[in-house]
Amino acid sequence: MNVTEENPILIVLHNVVLYDYFLDLLEKEPYKIFIVQNTNDALQILKNNKLKLVICEHHVPGLDGIEFFKKIKAKYPDVIRLMLSGAKEFDILARVINECEVYNILSSTGSPEEFKNIISMAVNRYNYMERYNSKNMEISHKNVELETLNIHLEERFYEKTSLLLKAKKELEEVNINLKKNLAHLSAVSAERDALYNDLQRSYIETLYGLVNAIEAKDTYTSGHTERVDKLVSCLADKIFLSEHDKVTLKYAAVLHDIGKIGIDKAILRKPGKLSEEEFDIIKKHPLIGEKIIEPIHFLAETLPLIRGHHEKLDGTGYPDGLKNSEISEMCRIITVADVFEALTSDRPYRRAMDIKDAFDIFKKEKDKYDLNIVKILEEVINDGVYEPEGVK
Ligand SMILES: [Fe+2]
């Protein structure tokens, strides 16, 4: 028996002479050879071994060759079948080919080389089919894996798509709520602005009422506030202040003397020159004005202007004796307008000065006032935009 394990083949022979012939013929070939004399033994070997090839005579004890091959075909379809046949057995050959689908015929008249070639081709055929089926199986497995993967991918795709759609819907809802909230906020904001404006208007009306009360108390300066307001507006336009600063300056111009509400009217109305004590009392009006306006939040920027409208650049002013850069431009504007209006208006102790004399005063006291603002004031007067009280 050949020792090669790779290619087990079975030979079923009744003819004892052929036994040795085949064993000699295939001795050096790469086959593991089983050789028996009847089909019962052959079927037993087939049951216990994974054979690649069965060679069988037609006339053997047990089943005849045709029935034997039919059985193998049904039970072990992969096993290659070869019929060993005599030259005259044409009927048998036809049946064995058609009914048993044998791979080939080993004719008893064939040469040893032909036998070896046919057997070799049959074993190769088995090996080829085995690899082919194995590859097919592998491909089938891969296909199943791919289909599974595909199903998972589809599931994940639908899952992700579903999540995206859900997120999109949530985002749309958030967006809608945001728009609603913004609309609500806008309405509330408009309402708040309207209320704030009403409140501001109400405050301003009250303050204007106070200013009128001062002028009623200090009859000699009647109309002073209104004229300073107008003069300051002209200067602010000429200097190109921002709209915000113009508004602040206007409030400060209207309210600059509001502190006089706290000064005794006997002093305010005194026709003659004030004593030093009386002047000290008068000098308190910027501080009193600041105290009155302090609680009103939206007028906060007017406070330094109300407090500082009697300050002078050389430090001789009151109440703080500020100098130069310590006095803001807006404050200097009010100071120049206030002094010019006072000089060009009648006072209990003197008549209104004419315009030239008023400007001579500024030139004479050039260290006290911002001469740039004085120059702009001259332009405003020359342009006829503002007409002083004393010119009438
Ligand atoms: Fe004043």
Residues whose N, C-alpha, C, O or C-beta is under 5 A from the ligand:
A	BS01	LIG	H256 D257
